[in-house]
Amino acid sequence: SGGGIVHTSTVWSVGFAPGGVRFFSGSDDGAMAIWKLYTATERKKLFPTEQVVSSTDGLWKCVGHLPDAHSSYAVFSIDCAPTRAGHGRIASAGGDNSINIYREESSVGNGTSDAPKFSLEDVAVDAHDGDVNCIKWHPRDGRCLVSCGDDGAVKLWRYIR
């Protein structure tokens, strides 16, 4: 429950973060949104007027927004690194032919779970000859990603921080 309209155009992708209490959405409007699950207890305390089906329901709320995640081009794919990667990065693929890697700012004063801040850490410019349609982290190796694009290619990438 919860949600609402955050994007202004077609939403192409969603991706859950490990642990399942956060997910990301990517849209044709060029934006990425960060969503958080509030437990039923948190919902009752923080959002007492929100309509839900059951008193035991939690609530998904948009807690962050990256309006130009791919320079106003569509965000076609989002994937969160597996927990065992130990770095918590988010990869996105877009209509600007690029792959972006984001990291959450964790320093004091730079964001909270209710208002997270993400910064662009790395970009693979012209990763494909055309749109990058999908990006996925390897489920066990947080240094490995795979992408595919309009050029018909499937590419393996090594992420080094």
Phi, psi and chi 1 to 4 in degrees:
 res  aa     phi    psi   chi1   chi2   chi3   chi4
   1 SER       -  176.4   64.4      -      -      -
   2 GLY    87.2 -139.6      -      -      -      -
   3 GLY    86.0 -127.7      -      -      -      -
   4 GLY   112.7  176.4      -      -      -      -
   5 ILE   -90.1  119.2  -63.6  175.8      -      -
   6 VAL  -116.1  -35.4  171.9      -      -      -
   7 HIS   -94.7  158.1  -65.0  -71.9      -      -
   8 THR  -105.2    4.7   60.2      -      -      -
   9 SER  -153.3 -172.0 -170.7      -      -      -
  10 THR   -50.9  132.1  -57.0      -      -      -
  11 VAL   -94.2  119.7  176.3      -      -      -
  12 TRP   -94.1  -26.2  -69.1  108.0      -      -
  13 SER  -151.3  148.3 -178.2      -      -      -
  14 VAL  -136.2  150.2  -68.5      -      -      -
  15 GLY  -149.7  127.0      -      -      -      -
  16 PHE   -79.7  142.1  -87.4  103.3      -      -
  17 ALA   -80.1  152.5      -      -      -      -
  18 PRO   -55.4  139.5  -24.3   33.7      -      -
  19 GLY   100.0  -24.3      -      -      -      -
  20 GLY    76.1    9.9      -      -      -      -
  21 VAL  -101.6    5.5  -64.5      -      -      -
  22 ARG  -146.8  144.3 -173.0 -174.9  -82.4  177.0
  23 PHE  -141.8  166.3   74.8   86.5      -      -
  24 PHE  -123.5  146.0  -60.7   80.8      -      -
  25 SER  -126.6  147.0   56.6      -      -      -
  26 GLY  -129.2  143.4      -      -      -      -
  27 SER  -134.9  164.3  171.9      -      -      -
  28 ASP   -64.4  -18.1 -157.9   48.1      -      -
  29 ASP   -77.3    0.2   63.1   10.6      -      -
  30 GLY    86.1    3.5      -      -      -      -
  31 ALA  -105.0  154.5      -      -      -      -
  32 MET  -116.7  140.0  -76.6  174.4   41.6      -
  33 ALA  -119.0  146.7      -      -      -      -
  34 ILE  -110.4  126.2  -58.4  108.3      -      -
  35 TRP  -115.8  144.2  -59.0   79.7      -      -
  36 LYS  -127.5  142.2  177.6 -177.1  173.6 -178.5
  37 LEU   -91.8  121.2  174.3   62.9      -      -
  38 TYR   -97.4  133.8  -70.1   91.2      -      -
  39 THR   -66.2  168.0   64.6      -      -      -
  40 ALA   -58.6  -40.2      -      -      -      -
  41 THR   -63.8  -46.2  -57.7      -      -      -
  42 GLU   -63.5  -41.7  -69.7  169.9  -36.2      -
  43 ARG   -59.2  -46.7  176.8 -170.3   49.9   77.7
  44 LYS   -62.0  -36.7  -70.7  173.0 -171.2  173.0
  45 LYS   -79.2  -46.2 -179.9  179.1  177.4 -174.3
  46 LEU   -89.0  -30.9  -60.6  170.7      -      -
  47 PHE  -134.3   61.7  -48.9  102.8      -      -
  48 PRO   -64.0  -20.4   22.4  -30.7      -      -
  49 THR   -94.8   -2.7   60.5      -      -      -
  50 GLU   -67.0  135.2  -72.7  -74.8  -19.5      -
  51 GLN   -81.2  130.0  -62.5  -66.2  -38.0      -
  52 VAL  -136.5  163.3  -67.6      -      -      -
  53 VAL   -74.0  -40.6  175.3      -      -      -
  54 SER  -134.8  151.9  164.9      -      -      -
  55 SER   -66.7  -14.7   63.6      -      -      -
  56 THR   -95.3    1.4   59.2      -      -      -
  57 ASP   -75.8  141.7  -75.8  -11.5      -      -
  58 GLY   -82.8 -168.5      -      -      -      -
  59 LEU  -147.0  127.3  179.9   70.2      -      -
  60 TRP   -89.9  129.6  -73.9  100.1      -      -
  61 LYS  -133.1  143.6  -75.5  -72.9 -136.9 -177.7
  62 CYS   -75.5  123.1 -179.2      -      -      -
  63 VAL  -116.7   -0.9  -65.9      -      -      -
  64 GLY  -162.6  158.1      -      -      -      -
  65 HIS  -149.6  129.5 -162.3 -114.4      -      -
  66 LEU  -112.0   94.2  -60.1  169.2      -      -
  67 PRO   -66.1  -28.3   20.8  -28.7      -      -
  68 ASP  -123.0   53.6  -68.3  -46.6      -      -
  69 ALA   -58.9  -34.1      -      -      -      -
  70 HIS  -130.4   49.9  -83.1  -91.9      -      -
  71 SER    50.5   45.7  -56.0      -      -      -
  72 SER    73.2    2.9  -60.1      -      -      -
  73 TYR   -88.3  160.6  -72.1   86.8      -      -
  74 ALA   -58.8  144.6      -      -      -      -
  75 VAL  -101.2  108.0  178.8      -      -      -
  76 PHE   -90.6  -23.3  -69.8  123.3      -      -
  77 SER  -154.1  142.4 -179.0      -      -      -
  78 ILE  -136.7  137.4  -60.2  171.8      -      -
  79 ASP  -145.8  139.3 -163.0   42.9      -      -
  80 CYS   -99.0  138.4  -61.3      -      -      -
  81 ALA   -62.3  146.7      -      -      -      -
  82 PRO   -66.4  154.1   25.1  -32.4      -      -
  83 THR   -53.3  -43.1  -57.6      -      -      -
  84 ARG   -65.6  -13.0   65.2  173.5   33.5  154.2
  85 ALA   -65.1  -31.4      -      -      -      -
  86 GLY    76.0    9.3      -      -      -      -
  87 HIS  -123.8  -12.2   57.2   68.8      -      -
  88 GLY    61.7   26.4      -      -      -      -
  89 ARG   -79.2  156.7  -60.1  -49.3 -166.4  -99.5
  90 ILE  -118.5  131.7  -66.7  103.3      -      -
  91 ALA  -107.2  141.9      -      -      -      -
  92 SER  -135.3  151.3   65.1      -      -      -
  93 ALA  -124.1  142.9      -      -      -      -
  94 GLY  -145.7  177.4      -      -      -      -
  95 GLY   -73.6   -2.0      -      -      -      -
  96 ASP   -91.2   12.6   59.3   -7.9      -      -
  97 ASN    69.4   15.9  -50.6  -10.6      -      -
  98 SER  -118.7  160.3  -62.4      -      -      -
  99 ILE  -115.0  128.6  -63.7  167.6      -      -
 100 ASN  -112.6  143.9  -67.5   -9.7      -      -
 101 ILE  -117.8  123.9  -54.9  -68.3      -      -
 102 TYR  -112.0  149.8  -69.0   89.7      -      -
 103 ARG  -129.2  148.1   70.7  176.8  174.7   83.4
 104 GLU   -81.8  134.7 -173.6  169.3    1.4      -
 105 GLU   -74.2  124.1  -60.9  -70.2  -24.6      -
 106 SER  -116.6   -0.5   58.3      -      -      -
 107 SER   -67.5  156.3  -58.3      -      -      -
 108 VAL   -57.3  131.2  175.0      -      -      -
 109 GLY    84.6   -3.5      -      -      -      -
 110 ASN  -100.4   10.1  -80.3  -17.6      -      -
 111 GLY   143.5  160.6      -      -      -      -
 112 THR  -134.5  176.7   66.8      -      -      -
 113 SER   -66.6  -22.2   67.4      -      -      -
 114 ASP   -87.8  -14.0  -69.3  -35.1      -      -
 115 ALA  -150.6   65.0      -      -      -      -
 116 PRO   -69.3  150.5   27.9  -34.8      -      -
 117 LYS  -120.7  132.8  -67.5 -176.0 -178.7  176.9
 118 PHE  -119.8  144.2  -75.3   81.5      -      -
 119 SER  -122.5  149.3   60.9      -      -      -
 120 LEU   -75.5  118.8 -178.7   61.7      -      -
 121 GLU   -97.0  -36.4 -178.0  172.7   80.2      -
 122 ASP  -155.2  151.9 -155.6   -3.6      -      -
 123 VAL  -136.6  131.8  179.2      -      -      -
 124 ALA   -98.7   94.2      -      -      -      -
 125 VAL   -71.5  140.1  177.2      -      -      -
 126 ASP    51.3   45.1  -65.7  -35.4      -      -
 127 ALA   -60.7  -31.2      -      -      -      -
 128 HIS  -136.0  161.5  -76.4  -93.9      -      -
 129 ASP   -87.3   74.7 -173.7   18.6      -      -
 130 GLY   131.3 -173.7      -      -      -      -
 131 ASP   -52.6  143.1  -64.3  -14.1      -      -
 132 VAL   -96.1  113.3 -177.1      -      -      -
 133 ASN   -88.1  -26.7  -63.0  -41.1      -      -
 134 CYS  -153.7  143.4 -169.6      -      -      -
 135 ILE  -137.4  136.2 -175.0   76.7      -      -
 136 LYS  -141.4  137.8  -66.5  -70.7 -179.3 -172.7
 137 TRP   -79.0  148.1  -69.3   96.6      -      -
 138 HIS   -64.6  137.0 -173.4  -76.8      -      -
 139 PRO   -67.6  -16.9   19.8  -28.3      -      -
 140 ARG  -118.9  -27.3  -67.2 -168.8 -177.1  137.0
 141 ASP  -112.2  102.4 -177.8   -7.3      -      -
 142 GLY   -71.8    4.6      -      -      -      -
 143 ARG  -100.2   -4.7  -62.1  168.3  -61.1  166.0
 144 CYS  -117.4  132.6 -177.7      -      -      -
 145 LEU  -129.4  157.8  -63.3  108.7      -      -
 146 VAL  -131.3  141.5   63.7      -      -      -
 147 SER  -134.7  161.6   66.5      -      -      -
 148 CYS  -143.5  155.3   61.5      -      -      -
 149 GLY  -147.2 -178.3      -      -      -      -
 150 ASP   -62.8  -17.8  -80.0   -4.2      -      -
 151 ASP   -78.6    0.0   55.1    6.6      -      -
 152 GLY    81.7    2.0      -      -      -      -
 153 ALA   -92.3  147.6      -      -      -      -
 154 VAL  -116.3  124.7  174.7      -      -      -
 155 LYS  -125.0  140.8  -64.0 -176.8  177.7 -176.9
 156 LEU   -97.9  140.6  -69.6  169.6      -      -
 157 TRP  -128.3  147.3  -58.0   87.3      -      -
 158 ARG  -110.3  118.7  177.9   69.4   58.1 -168.3
 159 TYR   -92.8  124.1  169.3   71.7      -      -
 160 ILE  -124.9  121.3  -58.5  169.1      -      -
 161 ARG   -88.1      -  -21.0  179.9 -121.2  161.5
